[in-house]
Amino acid sequence: MDNESDLEPVVSAAEPATAPTTAGNDSVHVKLKINGKDYALDIDPRVTLLDALRERLQLTGSKKGCDHGQCGACTVHINGRRVNSCLCFAAMHEGDEITTLEGIGQPENLHPVQAAFVACDAYQCGYCTPGQIMSAVALLKEPCGPDDAEVKEFMSGNICRCGAYPNIVAAIQSVRQNAKPQKAG
């Protein structure tokens, strides 16, 4: 093996083989229903729902935090259930009802959870806030007990690196109790 051309290329785990960045011959046609609107996309079958939302549809409310399903910044609702969109292939959700942050409220008409997050100052840098809000909206329909500890458990898939947890819980509890939101002490 004196000739370098006899060597086979090596692909390390740190540097995966280059994947196409645009739809090509291997693309699939997908119809997605997002925030009540229908979208038709030709995408690589390996495109995550998060990347389809952010890069193809410019729905940038969902954030790419860890890209491994550990932080919750990318949380969306699929058929009413919260899901980490970084862990889902977009092509697998044809026919599903997908809701992003953009679909729950607008600046002139905030969802009660969004309004409570503002009133309770339940954010600091704001990067995790979209995922926190999407999880909190889902929590309202889930069998979560009345205690703060139970809210914290139901929200445990969403990480806030700034540590705004007391105000996040206060915002959620204010909506759950239909009370006027108050800042955590």
N, C-alpha and C positions, 0 to 999 in steps of 0.2 A: 504494500500500500504506500508506495513512494509518491504516487500521483495524488494530489489533493482532490482531483475530480472524482476519485473513488470513494471519498467520504460522504456519508449521508448527512443532510442538514439536521441540526439539533434544534429543537424548540424547547426552551426552558419554561418552567411553570410561571416564572415571573414575566415572561414575554410571550404571550400566546400568539399563535399564528394570526396574521392579519385577516380580519373579517371585512367584508364589503361594508361601506358606510352608507351606500344608497341602494335602493331597490334595484335588482338586476334580474338575471335569469332565474334566480332562486327565490324571487319574491313571491309573496302570497297576497291575494286580495282579501281584505278584511273590512267588514262593515261594523262599526262600533256606534253604540248609542251612548252619548256622553252629555250629561246635564240636559237631557231631553232632546238633543239634536243628533241627527244621524251623520256619520262621517264615513267616507269610503277611502281606504288607504291601501296602497301597495307597499308592503314592508317586508323586510327580511324576517323570516319566521322566528328568529332569535331575539327580536326587539322586545324589550320589556314594556309593559304598560306605561310605566313611568317615563321611559324615553319617548314613546309614541306621544304621550300627552305633552311633554315639555318641548321636544325637538320637532315633532311633525305638526302638532296642532296648536302650539304656542299657549297651552294652558299651563302656566308656570307656577300656579299656586302650590302644587305638590313639589316638595323639595327633595333633592338627592342629597341625603346625609351620608349614610354609610354604604349604601348600595348592596347591603347584605341582610336586610330585614331586621336589623338590631336597634334602630333608633326611632322609627315611626314617623319620620319627617315626611315620608311619601304616602301617608295613609289616605286612601280613597274609600268610597263605599261601592261595593259591587252587589247588586240585588239587595241593598239595604244593610249589608254586613261590612264591617271595616276590614280592609285588606292592605297589606304593604305592597304597593304597586311595583316596587323594585324587584319583587319576587315572582311576578306574574308575566307570562308572555302575552302580549297584546292579542295575538291571533287566537288565544284560547277563550277570549271573552266576547266573541261575536254573539249577538243576541242578548247579552246581559245589559242591565241598567247600571251604568257607571256614573257616579256623582263625584265631582271634585269640589274643592273649596269654592271655585267660581260658580258652582251650581247651587250653593246653599244660601247665599246672600250677596248683596251688592252694597257698595258704600252708602247709597241712599236708602237702602232697605236691608239692614243687617239681620241675620238670623239671631235669635235671642242669645245663643252661646257666643256669637261674635260680639254682640253688644256687651255681654257680661265680661268678656275678656278685656274689652276696652275699659269698662267701668271699674274693674278690679285690678287693673294694671297687671294682667296675667301673662306678661311677656317681658323680656328684656331685649335681647338682640333680635328676637322675632323669627329666627330661622326655623325653629321647631313649631312655631305657632300654628301654621296650617294643619299639620298632622295632629297636633293637640286638639284643635277645634274639631277636626273630622272625627277623632276618637270620642270626644265629648258629646258630639251630636249623636253618635251611635250609642253611647252609654245611656242616653235618655230613654232609649227603647229596650234596653237590656235589663235583666233582673238584678240590678245592683241595689244593695241594701242602703239604708239611709246614712250610715256613718262615714266620716271622712276616710277612715282606714279602708273601707270597701271601695270608695271612689278611687283612692290611690292604687288599690290592687287592679281595678278595671282599667286604669290609665297606665299601668306599669310597662306597657309596650312602647310608650312614648317617652323619650329621654329629653330633658331640658338641661343642657350643659351649664346654663346660667343659674339654675337653681330656683326658678320662679314657682316651684311646686305649691307653696302655701296659697299663692294668689290664683293659681290654676284651679286648685280644689275649691277655693272660695267662689270663683266664677261659676264653676259647675254646680255647686250646691245652691247658689243663688237662683239659678235657672230651675233646678229641680224643686226648689221650695217656692217658686214663683214669687220670690221676694225681690225687693230692690237690691241690686248688687252692691256689696260693700267690700272695700279693700281688706285683705287679711291684715291682722294686727302685726 
